């Protein structure tokens, strides 16, 4: 079987045929914000703020199969999903458009158990950004909104949307930042990853269209979704960590859309979801297959 990273390399270098299937999602997912894979026939989806704290299980064409209601946590602003190698699902209640939240949290549960229940209690991983001292901060430090999370080696990575205004500080930039969080329930102050992470410097060069809206890690590949493109990176080897990710290809979309969720489904397939938008329609689920 051709490895996924190999295919993505050729997408970037030789632009092969990319097949795509598009499915209309039900109105219950008008504000879809996260996708994850449960098994070979079921995806997991969530909505963002203002919606019921429900986990929705859908088939590969977007039809809702089951719902599981989270009974001990509200949907303040659920923004992304990730899963560890033990089947634990992490719901990132980390949306922070105004950069003023003091109740940031990642919810943890067993995905397979949730699939068979109508309601469930979750464990909670509370956190705050160690370098945020004002709520909200000055416009030149508005970098604490997050819509993307992934799990790697017993660690959660929170990739922020850096929307700060230009500063006189010579070190100012608008690169996304990587905050590292334990995957164990508790209350933490999260620090930026202190090692240089080159892939973050390759995203958000142009502005709002390149803000990171979702991210996924699978089989040594990291896929980063923005409104305008998918950027992919791969590890040097299986024992590497996020600091060893190297640029491995880009797929730019022809049109900008409100792309909010992504999951690498297999070596050849990615699913992407877009919210309902007044002009663009939706919500939609896209299956992209690399031939």
Residue, then its C-alpha position, 0 to 999 in steps of 0.5 A: x500500500x502506498x503510504x499517505x505521505x508519499x501520495x501527498x508529496x505527489x499532490x504537491x509536486x505533480x498534481x495528480x487527479x484528486x477525486x472528491x465526493x460531497x455530501x450535504x450534512x443535516x441541519x443538526x450539524x450546521x455549525x460543525x467544528x470537529x471530526x474524528x474517526x470511530x471506525x471504518x464506517x463511522x465518523x464522530x462530529x461536534x458543533x461549536x458554541x451555542x449548540x447542545x453538548x452532543x456528540x454525533x456519530x455519522x456514517x461516511x455520507x453524513x447521515x446521523x446514526x446516533x447522538x450521545x449527550x454530555x451531561x456534566x459539561x456545557x458546549x461553551x465553544x467546542x472547536x475540535x476533536x482528537x483521539x489517542x491510541x487507547x480510544x479516548x476521545x478529546x473534545x476541545x472546549x477551547x474556542x476563545x474569540x474574544x481572548x477572555x475565557x477563564x474556563x478553558x477545558x478539554x473533555x475526555x471520554x471513551x468514544x466506543x462507550x459513548x457510541x452505545x449510550x444516549x448520555x455520558x459523563x466526561x472527565x475534564x482537563x482544565x487549563x490556562x495559558x501561562x503567558x496570558x495575564x490580561x483578559x482580554x489582552x492587548x490587541x498586539x497579544x491576541x493569540x489565545x483563540x484555538x480551534x485545533x488540537x491533536x494528540x501525540x505521545x500522551x500529550x495534547x497539542x493546542x494550535x492557536x489562531x494568532x490574530x494579534x495586531x502588528x507590534x513594535x516588538x521586533x519579535x512580533x509575528x502572526x504564526x500559530x503557536x503550539x501549547x502543550x497540555x497533559x492528556x490526564x484530567x487536572x488543572x494546568x498552566x500550559x506553556x508554549x513548546x519551547x523547541x522551534x517548530x518549523x511547520x508553524x512558520x509556514x502557516x498563516x503567512x497571508x492572514x485570515x484565510x490561513x488561520x488554522x481551523x483544524x488539525x489531525x495527526x495520523x501514521x506519522x503525518x500531520x494535516x493542517x486545515x485552514x480556510x484556503x488550504x491543507x498543509x501536510x507535514x511528516x515525522x522523520x521517524x516513528x520515534x520523533x516528536x512534533x519538533x521533527x515535523x518536516x514540510x511534505x506538501x500543500x493542497x490549495x483550494x480553488x475557493x475559500x470556504x468556512x472549512x472547520x473540521x478535518x480527519x485523516x481517515x486512512x492512507x488515501x482518504x481525508x474527510x473535511x467538513x464546512x459549516x453552513x454559510x449564507x452565501x456558500x450553503x452547507x453544511x457539507x462533508x467532503x471525502x477527498x481521495x488521493x489516487 
